[in-house]
Amino acid sequence: MSTSYERPKKRYHIRPRFYIMAAVMLSLLIWGAVALVRLFLPPTVQWGRLDTDQEISALVLRDETIVMSPEQARILCIAAEGEMVTANTTIAMLYKSGYNDKNMQNLITLQQKIKDYQENNILANVINADLGTVNAQINAKLEEIRQCTADGQTGALLVYERELKDLMTHRQGLMKDITTPDEYLQKLYDQETGLQAKIDETRVAATAPVDGYISYIFDGLENQLTVANIANMTPKDVLNLEKQVLRGDIVDFSSGLRAADQPLCRIVNGTHWYALVVMNKAESTMSAGAVCDVTFDGMTEPVQASVVHYTQEGNRVLAVLEMDQGAQSMTGLRRVGGHVGRSAEGFKVPLTALAQTDAGMVVQVQTGQGPTAVDVDVMASDSRHAIVSEAKGSGGILTVGQRIIKP
């Protein structure tokens, strides 16, 4: 009798790990499929926000006019460092060989003598309201001069001297209308004229050629860091200039002897200035034509900047920022730190969709009339995307979901 042996069936247990792995694989397949579809589908206009903030170090480039010494002379500044001056106003006095400070003191003493003689001998019985006012102003100015001389403030003395001269000229004009000088007074007038001419022969006034903030500080880079050179600058150029700045070759020209054709001062344009920023390409959040907010060290409020020049060299980029605020704080600085960045909301497009034209930035989109180039203003950007708004007068063409035609 034969017996048959029936083998038991093997049972398989599916562990939870299998379901997890299967879910991961399915997710990867779906993600890959979506990425593949997106790769071949054209990009579209989206609505979004970008928040960027990056620490920077920048070289300051100013729109400035350098005033040169017309001849060898000793300089004595009238305008203070950083002061706003207007065109054709006196900013410094240049004392040539032969000038003697004693002549100026003698002139002031003589003018006081003239005034005393006029009051005691010519005007004793004359009452004139205008003359009384001028006399009071002259007395106050003479007291300021005496105090200035006692304190050794020769720079202020020049200002007071000029003001006293104007008052005395005005007083003489009033005197001519009131009375005729006698022989002694006329002799004093002649002495005053001769002494004034002697002083004028040995000094010359330096005037401001344009409006702006004055600075006497030079670092030797004034002929390289100019507005005219911006378009030709590269990251390497700026890094080399920064090395020179770090060496600290700074000269203060606010006093001392000047040779002919040596710099006297700089007059800095107060309406705009520039910051040159070099950074790694991968870290750059800026692009040509972009607008960003920058907070520079020493400033309490951010200023708006426009990227007016943007160039790449290897893995480095140079962004030149133009600002129309804060120029007064930068009259004597060459290197400054800060933060650049802003939060912007608007139409979000790939950075590669932007195209530069002579008129500005454009994005080309598909409309009912076919491919259309839309003028845009770049509000913010990072390494991949830009937030843009339509330029004024573009007609409201951009809409969310529009297909973008890359240049």
ChimeraX attribute file (.defattr): number of C-alpha atoms within 10 A of each C-alpha:
attribute: neighborCount
match mode: 1-to-1
recipient: residues
	/A:1	2
	/A:2	4
	/A:3	5
	/A:4	5
	/A:5	6
	/A:6	6
	/A:7	6
	/A:8	6
	/A:9	6
	/A:10	6
	/A:11	6
	/A:12	6
	/A:13	6
	/A:14	8
	/A:15	8
	/A:16	8
	/A:17	9
	/A:18	10
	/A:19	11
	/A:20	11
	/A:21	11
	/A:22	11
	/A:23	12
	/A:24	12
	/A:25	12
	/A:26	12
	/A:27	12
	/A:28	12
	/A:29	12
	/A:30	12
	/A:31	12
	/A:32	12
	/A:33	12
	/A:34	11
	/A:35	12
	/A:36	11
	/A:37	11
	/A:38	11
	/A:39	10
	/A:40	8
	/A:41	10
	/A:42	12
	/A:43	18
	/A:44	18
	/A:45	18
	/A:46	18
	/A:47	15
	/A:48	15
	/A:49	17
	/A:50	18
	/A:51	13
	/A:52	18
	/A:53	14
	/A:54	13
	/A:55	12
	/A:56	17
	/A:57	19
	/A:58	22
	/A:59	22
	/A:60	21
	/A:61	26
	/A:62	26
	/A:63	19
	/A:64	21
	/A:65	18
	/A:66	19
	/A:67	18
	/A:68	16
	/A:69	19
	/A:70	16
	/A:71	15
	/A:72	16
	/A:73	21
	/A:74	19
	/A:75	23
	/A:76	21
	/A:77	24
	/A:78	19
	/A:79	22
	/A:80	16
	/A:81	17
	/A:82	18
	/A:83	15
	/A:84	17
	/A:85	21
	/A:86	17
	/A:87	13
	/A:88	12
	/A:89	15
	/A:90	18
	/A:91	21
	/A:92	24
	/A:93	19
	/A:94	23
	/A:95	24
	/A:96	18
	/A:97	12
	/A:98	11
	/A:99	18
	/A:100	14
	/A:101	11
	/A:102	10
	/A:103	14
	/A:104	18
	/A:105	14
	/A:106	14
	/A:107	20
	/A:108	19
	/A:109	12
	/A:110	17
	/A:111	20
	/A:112	16
	/A:113	13
	/A:114	19
	/A:115	17
	/A:116	13
	/A:117	16
	/A:118	16
	/A:119	13
	/A:120	10
	/A:121	11
	/A:122	17
	/A:123	16
	/A:124	10
	/A:125	9
	/A:126	10
	/A:127	10
	/A:128	11
	/A:129	8
	/A:130	10
	/A:131	19
	/A:132	12
	/A:133	11
	/A:134	16
	/A:135	17
	/A:136	11
	/A:137	16
	/A:138	21
	/A:139	14
	/A:140	12
	/A:141	17
	/A:142	19
	/A:143	12
	/A:144	16
	/A:145	23
	/A:146	13
	/A:147	13
	/A:148	16
	/A:149	14
	/A:150	10
	/A:151	9
	/A:152	11
	/A:153	12
	/A:154	17
	/A:155	16
	/A:156	17
	/A:157	19
	/A:158	18
	/A:159	17
	/A:160	17
	/A:161	19
	/A:162	11
	/A:163	15
	/A:164	21
	/A:165	17
	/A:166	13
	/A:167	17
	/A:168	20
	/A:169	12
	/A:170	13
	/A:171	19
	/A:172	15
	/A:173	12
	/A:174	15
	/A:175	16
	/A:176	10
	/A:177	8
	/A:178	15
	/A:179	11
	/A:180	11
	/A:181	15
	/A:182	11
	/A:183	9
	/A:184	11
	/A:185	18
	/A:186	13
	/A:187	13
	/A:188	17
	/A:189	17
	/A:190	12
	/A:191	15
	/A:192	18
	/A:193	12
	/A:194	13
	/A:195	16
	/A:196	16
	/A:197	11
	/A:198	16
	/A:199	19
	/A:200	13
	/A:201	13
	/A:202	15
	/A:203	19
	/A:204	18
	/A:205	16
	/A:206	22
	/A:207	16
	/A:208	23
	/A:209	16
	/A:210	16
	/A:211	17
	/A:212	25
	/A:213	24
	/A:214	27
	/A:215	26
	/A:216	23
	/A:217	19
	/A:218	19
	/A:219	16
	/A:220	13
	/A:221	15
	/A:222	14
	/A:223	10
	/A:224	14
	/A:225	21
	/A:226	14
	/A:227	14
	/A:228	10
	/A:229	10
	/A:230	16
	/A:231	12
	/A:232	9
	/A:233	18
	/A:234	19
	/A:235	22
	/A:236	15
	/A:237	12
	/A:238	18
	/A:239	16
	/A:240	10
	/A:241	14
	/A:242	16
	/A:243	10
	/A:244	14
	/A:245	17
	/A:246	10
	/A:247	9
	/A:248	9
	/A:249	11
	/A:250	12
	/A:251	11
	/A:252	14
	/A:253	19
	/A:254	19
	/A:255	13
	/A:256	10
	/A:257	16
	/A:258	21
	/A:259	14
	/A:260	12
	/A:261	12
	/A:262	16
	/A:263	17
	/A:264	26
	/A:265	24
	/A:266	26
	/A:267	27
	/A:268	27
	/A:269	21
	/A:270	21
	/A:271	13
	/A:272	16
	/A:273	24
	/A:274	26
	/A:275	21
	/A:276	26
	/A:277	21
	/A:278	24
	/A:279	18
	/A:280	14
	/A:281	16
	/A:282	11
	/A:283	12
	/A:284	18
	/A:285	22
	/A:286	26
	/A:287	24
	/A:288	21
	/A:289	20
	/A:290	23
	/A:291	23
	/A:292	25
	/A:293	21
	/A:294	24
	/A:295	19
	/A:296	21
	/A:297	13
	/A:298	11
	/A:299	12
	/A:300	8
	/A:301	12
	/A:302	19
	/A:303	16
	/A:304	18
	/A:305	22
	/A:306	23
	/A:307	22
	/A:308	17
	/A:309	20
	/A:310	22
	/A:311	17
	/A:312	15
	/A:313	12
	/A:314	9
	/A:315	10
	/A:316	17
	/A:317	23
	/A:318	27
	/A:319	25
	/A:320	25
	/A:321	27
	/A:322	20
	/A:323	18
	/A:324	15
	/A:325	15
	/A:326	17
	/A:327	21
	/A:328	20
	/A:329	14
	/A:330	21
	/A:331	27
	/A:332	21
	/A:333	14
	/A:334	19
	/A:335	16
	/A:336	16
	/A:337	15
	/A:338	16
	/A:339	17
	/A:340	22
	/A:341	23
	/A:342	20
	/A:343	15
	/A:344	20
	/A:345	17
	/A:346	19
	/A:347	21
	/A:348	22
	/A:349	22
	/A:350	20
	/A:351	17
	/A:352	13
	/A:353	18
	/A:354	23
	/A:355	17
	/A:356	13
	/A:357	9
	/A:358	5
	/A:359	7
	/A:360	14
	/A:361	22
	/A:362	22
	/A:363	25
	/A:364	20
	/A:365	22
	/A:366	15
	/A:367	15
	/A:368	6
	/A:369	6
	/A:370	8
	/A:371	13
	/A:372	17
	/A:373	18
	/A:374	19
	/A:375	26
	/A:376	22
	/A:377	19
	/A:378	28
	/A:379	22
	/A:380	28
	/A:381	30
	/A:382	19
	/A:383	15
	/A:384	10
	/A:385	19
	/A:386	30
	/A:387	26
	/A:388	27
	/A:389	18
	/A:390	20
	/A:391	16
	/A:392	10
	/A:393	7
	/A:394	12
	/A:395	10
	/A:396	11
	/A:397	13
	/A:398	22
	/A:399	14
	/A:400	12
	/A:401	11
	/A:402	17
	/A:403	18
	/A:404	21
	/A:405	17
	/A:406	15
	/A:407	11
